Amino acid sequence: MTTRVWDYLPEYEKERVDILDAVNTVFESGQLILGASVRNFEDEFAAYHGGGRCTGVDNGTNAVTLALEALGIGPGDEVVTVSNTAAPTVVAITSAGATPVFVDVREDDYLMDTDLVAAAITPRTKALLPVHLYGQCVDMAPLRRLADEHDLALVEDCAQAHGARHHGRIAGTMGDAAAFSFYPTKVLGTYGDGGAVLTRDDDVDRVLRRLRYYGMDKRYYVVQLPGHNSRLDEVQAEILRRKLRRLGEYIAGRNAVAERYAEGLADLTGPGGLVLPSVRPGNDHVYYLYVVRHRRRDEVIERLRSYDIALNVSYPWPVHTMTGFAHLGYAAGSLPVTERLAGEIFSLPMYPSLAPSLQDRVIGALHDVLAPR
Ligand SMILES: *Cc1c(COP(=O)(O)O)cnc(C)c1O
């Protein structure tokens, strides 16, 4: 059987009764849009984060866009972020009408290099948008200091970091707003699309609720633009309520998979060898992805194919090198660490229900390819 980098079917097998009950609960509720399930999920998701407000939206990309818009960011404004991210982070900035500005990432953990942010701030900068990539948090203290000093909004992209902690604080509670995706593969994923924005600012939350609902507070009357139809679906919200109760189990399962990789692959590391994920001090990683690195990445992936092991690269193209972002004017070589990483990283299968036997096949095949005996 071909291993997959991600597979929801073993989880569905276990949770089928609960998931189908969630669907039925909504179908029988008599309210299919913005009903009790969305409201309850919003309350429960905020409570999971120790309070504040949550607005459910239709996906993670629009969560980023609406968060920026609700904080007053739009055309003419610059938002400092990274190019080593899922492209939607950057698409969302442009959808808000703002201009993305990239800083490079750190060589050890692939996260925003916060030492480079001050130099990227101009009079037009209005927000910092760190991405808690692969499941661990960016160092937030220096960003908070810069945001306060320059009067900038601080928005966390938490699409890959549900439940991750940073010096004990949970991802999504350290900025002015935080955007989440519930795309199926995510640490808290649903059976379709979904997203949310968290904030502790009631005024920002009020605007978010308008922006996801055409710009209306009540039916048929537009109060404020830019309006969108970006509602979280009632069925997805009810599924998310059920899955939120198991988020701790999912995170523990992912950490168990990561530990098994770390033990099984330790002998392949060393100079010129495989580089395993490095966890920043103070971070509790949730391992959305298990990203490793090798100088002969493409060859390794090619040879693993004959073992029926499918691997993924997240992400093969730095955002600033894509034609869709050519107008931003970043030359090749302008973000050297990001560009080097894109040619060397790859992701091993990672999901909480990954069978140890499948995982051991991956570990064994990597040994055949990298340390043939
Ligand atoms: C998945 C993801 C998004 C986009 O979420 P969607 O729900 O797919 O729109 C944004 N940012 C990051 C970092 C992501 O991983």
The ligand as an SDF file (V2000), in Angstrom:
LIG
                    3D

 15 15  0  0  0  0  0  0  0  0999 V2000
   -3.6220   26.4040    4.9410 C   0  0  0  0  0  0  0  0  0  0  0  0
   -3.0130   27.7350    5.1410 C   0  0  0  0  0  0  0  0  0  0  0  0
   -3.6810   28.9220    4.8250 C   0  0  0  0  0  0  0  0  0  0  0  0
   -4.9640   28.9540    4.0650 C   0  0  0  0  0  0  0  0  0  0  0  0
   -6.0150   28.2550    4.6250 O   0  0  0  0  0  0  0  0  0  0  0  0
   -7.2260   27.7700    3.7090 P   0  0  0  0  0  0  0  0  0  0  0  0
   -8.2350   27.2900    4.6850 O   0  0  0  0  0  0  0  0  0  0  0  0
   -6.7060   26.6940    2.8110 O   0  0  0  0  0  0  0  0  0  0  0  0
   -7.7010   28.9480    2.9360 O   0  0  0  0  0  0  0  0  0  0  0  0
   -3.0890   30.1140    5.1600 C   0  0  0  0  0  0  0  0  0  0  0  0
   -1.8900   30.1610    5.7470 N   0  0  0  0  0  0  0  0  0  0  0  0
   -1.1960   29.0440    6.0380 C   0  0  0  0  0  0  0  0  0  0  0  0
    0.1320   29.1580    6.7110 C   0  0  0  0  0  0  0  0  0  0  0  0
   -1.7260   27.8040    5.7360 C   0  0  0  0  0  0  0  0  0  0  0  0
   -1.0330   26.6970    6.0080 O   0  0  0  0  0  0  0  0  0  0  0  0
  1  2  1  0
  2  3  1  0
  2 14  2  0
  3  4  1  0
  3 10  2  0
  4  5  1  0
  5  6  1  0
  6  7  2  0
  6  8  1  0
  6  9  1  0
 10 11  1  0
 11 12  2  0
 12 13  1  0
 12 14  1  0
 14 15  1  0
M  END
$$$$
